[in-house]
Amino acid sequence: MPSVISVFPSRMLALHTTRSWGFLGQVNEGGAVSRHSLWAKADYGRDVIVGLLDTGVWPESESFNDDGMGPIPSRWKGICEHGTSFTASNCNRKLIGARYFIKGYEANTAPINLTSFDDFLSPRDKDGHGTHTASTAAGRFVQGANIFGLANGTASGGAPLSRLAIYKVCWHEGCSDADILAGIEAGLEDGVDVFSASLGSAADRSSDYFEDGISIGSFHATQRNKLFVASAGNGGPLMGTVVNLVPWIVTVAASSIDRDCSSSVVLPNNKIFKGGSLSALHLERRFYPLVSGGEARASGVNSTAGNECFPKSLDREKVKGKIVACLRGSNGRVDKGVAVREAGGVGMILMNEQEDGDSIIDDAHVLPATNIVAEDGASLSEYIRNSRFPKAYITAPTCSVDATPAPVMASFSSPGPNSLLPDVLKVSTKIDYERTLSLGRCVCNSIIP
């Protein structure tokens, strides 16, 4: 066919704050924006059209309200696509367009069975990832944002006065190259100025530029003078795991800010291990029996699953009424707490392993819990092994600012070097992403790591 340039298999790719702007010097302690700040100089991204490629959007979020916004720019040619639990009325002068793309996903998996489909066949976001990334890039100012009363402040995205266009290209089992390309091409025709995509291939599956939907689609965008920003990936701390490698993509890593939401582990011998948490549930001020996940694993469960507190891996008789120490490992951090709670545990200590180092994450756990660094985790494990009746207490979380050092690269953030073209440095920027709120996370500051 004369109009076809290339043909390649469509792969399935993976999905990869209230304080951030103050930390970056955009607002002062009283919340006022300096006229010399990048925000002021860029007019808060006024009328720039940002195209988000992700899992969709939850349009009712306050981050997407259009109060005080003027008419939609006349250059906008996009639509607000009707679908399950989503109509044109869900769009407004802020959320100016929304589409969904699923044909590639169906070709990679199977035709959708609507009776059992665990998602909205529309631009509406079931997963939450797309709503989070959209508010990160373009969310409006939202006062009083907090998690269970912690880290209270005004949340905002990087370009609060920009317009937002949503392209839902990711579903339950991932994001199809074909759908990503279709979303980018639609965005170009619609009038998008800047694309943002927090997704990419697994670190060990980075493709040649000519067989990668993001690389090709972003090249088309660059040819039309549109900026394309993408995540570096979550394959850290292993070296060379960075993805989205082409030189025409701004590849963004993850780092911390200077907010510290701490919750400590206290032992009867007065040892204290400081950790991080945003858990809404607190323990009574007394010591509780303490057990490791490995010691509390159920019959027939291997040591890895027990140590990392996999779902259904723990023995209720060994866990009931106790705090469980779990290795950070490979399964979801909050999911570990769910496993502990289901087994009758009253709290969880999430222990970093050597590769996680000192990078701790303040999660909103489902039970009293805290994440401690690798060195303290090793000391805690030794205490459990050498004590006849180990006990511990987890303090309630408290938040403060001006923590040091900051910023610090997040351990999960994929580092270089570039596995396909070593002469092209990746990553080129980093984003204040760890230890932040899901609502209104910030955009990146240009720092060469």
N, C-alpha and C positions, 0 to 999 in steps of 0.2 A: 504494500500500500504506500503510495507516494507521500502521504502526509504523516506516516509513522517514522519517528526518528529512532526509537529503540523499544525493545520489549524485554521485560525482566519479571521474575516471580514477585508477587506481592507478599511480603512477609508480615507477621504480626509483631508490632513493637509494644513496649511497655510504658506505663505512666511513670515517670521519674518524679505592721504591728503597731502596736500603740506607742512604742518607745523608739522604733527604728529611726524616725525622721529627726528626733532630738539627738540621737546618737550620731547621726550624719551631719549635724550642724544646721539643719534646715529650719528648726524652730528653737526658741530659747526656752528656759525653764518655765516661763509663764505661758508657753504655747504660741507666742507670737512669731510670725514668719518674717525674717529679715529681708529687706528689699534687695540685699546682695546675695541671697540664697539662689541656688539653682532652680528651686521651685518658682520663685518670683521671676527670675530671668526667663524661664520657659513658660510663664503664665499658666502653670499647673497643667501643661499639656492641652490647653484649651482647644477643642474641636479637632484634635488629632484622632483619627479613627484607628483603634487598636483591635486587631483580629486575634482571637484566642482559639487555638486548636487544642481541644481537650475533651472532657466528659460531659460538656454542656454547662448549664447554669441554673441556679435557683433564683428566679427573677424577683421573688419577694424580698430578698435580702436588702437591708437598708443601704448596703454598699452600692446598690444600683438604682437608688431613687433619683429622680430628675428634677427635684425642686430647684427652681431658679435658673435652670438651663434654658438657653435660647433655642431657636429652631434648629432642626437637623440640617447639617451642611448639604447644600444643593448637589454636591458632587456624589453624594451617597446614592447608590443604585441597588442596594440589597433589599432583602425581604425578611419578614418574621414568619417563619414556616410553621404551619399548623401541624399538630400531632397530639399524642396522648398527653392529657393534662397540660397542654400548652396551646395558646392561640395568639393571634396578632395583638390582642389586648395586653399580653404580658410584656410587650416591648414598649419603650417610651423614648424620651429625648436623650436618655443616658444609654440604655440598652437598645440600640437602634436597629439591630438585626440579629437573627438567630436561625441557623440551619442545622440539619443533621444528615450524616452520610453513613450508610450501613451496607451498601452492596458489596464492597470489598470484604467487610467483616463476614458477611454471610457466605461469600465464596471461600474464605479461609476456614470457616467453621462449619456451619450448616444453616439452612434456611430458618428464619426465626419462627418459633411457635409462640404465637401471642398469648396463649393460655398459660404458658409456663415461663414466659420471658421475664427475667428479673431486672427490668429496666423500663424506662419510658421510651417509647418509639416516637421521639420528639427531641427538641433541643433541651428539655428539662433534665437536670442533673440528678441521677440516683446515687452516684458514688460520692460526690462532694469535692473531688479533686479539682474539677473545672471551676466550681464556684470559688474555691480557695485561690486558685491561680488568677482568676479574673479579678478578684478583689485585690490581689497583690499588685497587679499591673495597673488597674484603672479604677479601683474603688473610690467612692466619695468619702468625705469626712463623716465619721460616725462617732458621736460623743458617747462616753460611758461604756465603751467596749471593754469586756473583761472575761475571764474564765473563772467561774465560781467565786466572783468577787476579788480575784487576784489580778494583778497587772492592769489595773483600771486606767483608762486614758482614752484619747481620741484616735481611732483607727483610720488609716487612709492608704490607698494605693499610691503607686508612683506618679500617676497622672490623673488626679481626681477630677479634672474638668475635661478629660478626653471623652470620646464616644466609644462605645464598646460593641463589637460584633462577635457573636459566638458561632463557632463551627465545631459541632459535636462529631468527632471522628473516632472516639474511643468508647469501648463497650466493656462488658464484663470480662472478656478474655483478652483484651488488649486493643491495639490500634492498627488497622490495616494500612499498609503503604498506599494502596489504591485509594482508600478514603481520605488519607492525609493529602495526597496529591489533588484529589477532587476538591477538598476544602480550601487548599491554597489557591487553586485556580479560580474557585468561586469568589474568594476574598479579593483577588486581584481585579476581577470584573466588577465586584461590588463597590470598590473604592477604598479598601483598607490601606492605611499608611504604614503601619508597623504590625508585624506578626509576632506572636509569642507562643512557644510550644514547650511545655514541660513534659516532654516524652522523648523516647528514642529507643534504639536497639539495646540489647544487653551488651555488656562490655566485651564479651567473648564472641559477639556476633556482628561486630561493626563491618559493614559492607563496603565494597568499592563504591566510590562516589557515583558511578554510573548505574548502580543497582540499589540505590537508597532513595526512598521517596522524599524524605526530608531534604537531602542534599539537592535533588533535582528541583523540587518545588521551591526551595529557598533561593536557588540560582535564578529561577524564573522571576521571583520577587525582586532580587537584586538587579536583574536586567531592567526592571521597571522602576528602579530607584526607590525600592521599599526596603526598610530595615527588617531583618529577621533575627529574633533572639530565641535561644533554646537552652535547655538545661544541660549541664555537663554529665548528669547521671548520678546514681546512688550506689556506685560500685566500690567506693572507698572503703578502707584506706589502701587497697591494692594499687600499686603503681601501673600506669598505662591503661586504666579502665575508663578514661574519659571517652564520651561519645559526642556525636554532632561535631565532627572534626573538620568540616570544610572551612576554608579561610573566609568565606563570605557570610558565615553565621557568627553572631556574637554569642559565645558560649559562656554560660554563667554557672559559677560554683556556689557553694553554700558556706556561710560562716556565722559566727555568733555576734550578738550585740552586748552592751554592758549592763543589761538587766539580769539579775540573779534571783531565781525563784528556788529557794533552798529548802530542803527537808532532810534532816539528819538521822542517822542510825546511832542509837545510844546503847551501849553495853553495860552490864552490871559492874564491870571493872573500870567504869568511867571513860572508856575509850569512846570517841565520837567520830563517826565517818560522815562528812558533809556530802549530801547528794542534791539532786534536783527533782522537783515534782510540781504538778499543778492539781494534785488529787483533791477532790472536794470532801472526801471522807477522812475522818481523823480517829485515831485510837485514844482510848482512855490512858491517862498518864500512869502507866504501870508496865512492868516487863512481861513479855509474852514468850512462850516456848518458841524456839527457833530451829528450823530444819532446812537442809539443802534440798533442792529439787531432786538431785540424784539419790539421796537417801530416802526420799518420800515417793519414789516412783512406784507405779503399780506393777503387779506381777506380769511378766511378759514384755514389759516396756524396756527398750534399750537405754543405756546410760545417757546417751546424747539427748534423747527425747525427754528424759527425766530431768537432767541438769538444766535444760533450756525451757522446761515447763511447757511442753507442747500440749495442745488440747487433749484431754482424756488420758494424760500420762501419769497423773498423780493418784496415789492411794488415799482415799478419804479418811481411813482410820489413822494414817500417819500424818495427815495434814490438819485435821479438824482443830480449830482454835489456835492455830500456830501461824507465825510469820514464816514465809518460805523464801529462801534465797535462790534466785534463778540466774543463770548465765544469760548474757544478752543474746548471743548466738544469732540464729538466722530467722526465726519466726517473729511475728509482730510483737512489739514491746507491750502494748496494751493487751494483746491476746494472751500473754503470759499471765497477767493479772486475772483475766477472765477464767483461765484454767485453775488458778489458785482459789479463786472465789467459789467456783463450782465444786471444788473438792473440800470446801469448808474452811479454807484458810482465812485469816483475819487481816493479813497484810503481806506485802511482797517487797523484797529488796532485789533490785535489778542490778547485777554486777557486770561491769564492763569486763571484757577479755583483753588480752594484750594488744590485739589489733585495734580495739576501740580506744585505747589510751585514756586520755583525760577528757574526752568529748562526751559530756552528759546531756541528756535531753529531758526537758521538763514536760512530761506527758500528763494529760488529764486521765489518770487511771480510774478504774472502776472500784478500787478499794484503796485503803491507805498504802502508799508505795513510794519508793524513791529510787533513783538511779545513782550509783556510786562509781567512782573511777576504778580502773583495773588494779592499781596498787592496794587500795582499800578493800576491794573485793577479794584479793588474795589473802589479806590479813583476816577478813571476816571468815573466809573458808577455813583458815587455819584454826581460828577460835572455835568454829563449829566442830571440827574434827577432834580437837583436844579437850573439849568440855563435856563433862558427863551430862549436864542438863543446860545446854546453851539457851540463852534468853536474849531478847532485844526489845527495843521500843523505837517507833518511828515518829518523829516530831511532825507537827502540822506545818504545811508549807507557808513561807513568808517571802515576799518579793522586795527587792531593793535595786537601786541603780548605781552606776559608777563602779561596777565590778571590773576587776582587772585580772588577767590581761584581756583585752578585747580590741579588735575582733580576733577570733581564733577560728581557723578552718575546721569545719565539721568533719568528723572521722568518716561519715558515710559519703561525703562529697567526692566524686570520682576525680583523681588527679591525672596529670599527663605522665609521660609524654604522649604525643600524638602517634598512635600505632600505625596509621596509614601514611602520614606525611610528617616525619619528625621535624622538618624545618619550619612547620607551621605550629607556633606555640598554642597550646590549649591546656588549661582554660585561660581566657584573657581577662575575665573579670570575676568578681565574687559578690554574692548577695547575702545580706543579713537575713538569715533564714532560720537558723537553729535558735532555740529558746525564744520563740516569738509566737504571737497569736495567729490562729488560722485566718481570722478576719483582718484583712488589710495589711498583709505583709508587704515589705518594701521592695523596691527595685534595686539594682546593683550600683555599687560605687566602683569606679574604674581603678583597680589595683592589680598590678601584675604579681602573682604569687611567687 
